[in-house]
Amino acid sequence: MTTKRFIAGAVCPRCSEMDKIRAWRDDEEEKQYRECVACGYQDEQSTKVQAQSIEIPTRVNQPHSAQPEAEATVINFIPNPSTTKH
């Protein structure tokens, strides 16, 4: 039999009690289980390695060119146009 261990700092999703969740793994079924000893909440997750889905292209994960899209121009800011002399 697999040893059931308490998970430090884990919070139960049903009753919100901290340090009441214990977890164990069944390697024959390739599943990981957890349960709350306070309210009886239980769930299971598969430990099988799943194929990763294709990443959605975004501006962050796409390569960018080193050239800027527009030509840079200099802007001169005048702090208070009514009190400064040009």
C-alpha positions in Angstrom: 0.0 0.0 0.0 1.1 3.5 -0.8 1.9 5.9 2.1 -0.5 8.8 2.4 1.3 12.0 3.2 0.0 15.4 4.4 0.9 18.3 2.2 2.3 21.2 4.2 0.5 24.5 3.4 -2.1 22.9 1.1 -5.6 24.4 1.3 -8.7 22.3 0.7 -10.7 23.7 -2.3 -14.0 22.8 -0.7 -13.7 23.8 3.0 -10.6 26.1 2.8 -8.9 24.3 5.8 -5.1 24.4 5.7 -2.9 21.4 6.3 -5.8 18.9 6.1 -4.9 17.6 2.6 -3.2 14.2 2.2 -1.9 12.8 -1.1 -0.7 9.5 -2.4 0.2 8.0 -5.8 -0.8 4.7 -7.4 1.8 3.8 -9.9 -0.1 0.8 -11.3 -3.1 3.0 -12.3 -0.8 6.0 -13.1 -2.9 8.3 -10.9 -2.2 10.7 -8.1 -4.9 11.1 -5.4 -5.6 13.7 -2.7 -8.2 14.0 0.0 -9.2 16.4 2.8 -9.5 14.7 6.2 -11.7 17.6 7.5 -14.5 17.5 4.9 -13.9 14.4 2.8 -13.1 16.1 -0.5 -11.4 13.8 -2.9 -10.0 14.1 -6.4 -7.5 12.4 -8.7 -5.1 13.3 -11.5 -3.4 11.3 -14.1 0.4 11.1 -13.9 0.7 10.1 -17.6 2.9 12.4 -19.7 0.7 14.1 -22.1 1.8 15.6 -25.5 2.2 19.3 -25.3 -0.3 21.4 -27.4 1.0 23.7 -30.0 1.8 27.2 -28.6 -0.5 29.9 -29.9 1.6 32.6 -31.8 1.7 35.9 -29.9 3.9 39.0 -30.2 5.9 37.8 -27.3 6.9 34.3 -28.6 7.5 35.4 -32.3 11.0 36.5 -33.5 11.3 40.2 -34.1 13.5 42.1 -36.5 16.3 44.3 -35.3 15.2 47.2 -37.5 12.6 49.6 -36.1 9.3 49.8 -38.1 9.4 53.6 -38.4 12.3 56.1 -38.5 13.1 57.7 -35.1 12.6 61.4 -34.7 13.7 63.7 -32.0 11.1 65.6 -29.9 12.0 68.7 -28.0 9.9 69.3 -24.9 9.6 72.8 -23.6 8.7 72.9 -19.8 6.5 76.0 -19.8 6.3 77.8 -23.2 5.0 81.1 -21.7 8.0 81.7 -19.4 10.9 80.4 -21.5 12.8 82.3 -24.1 13.5 80.7 -27.5 
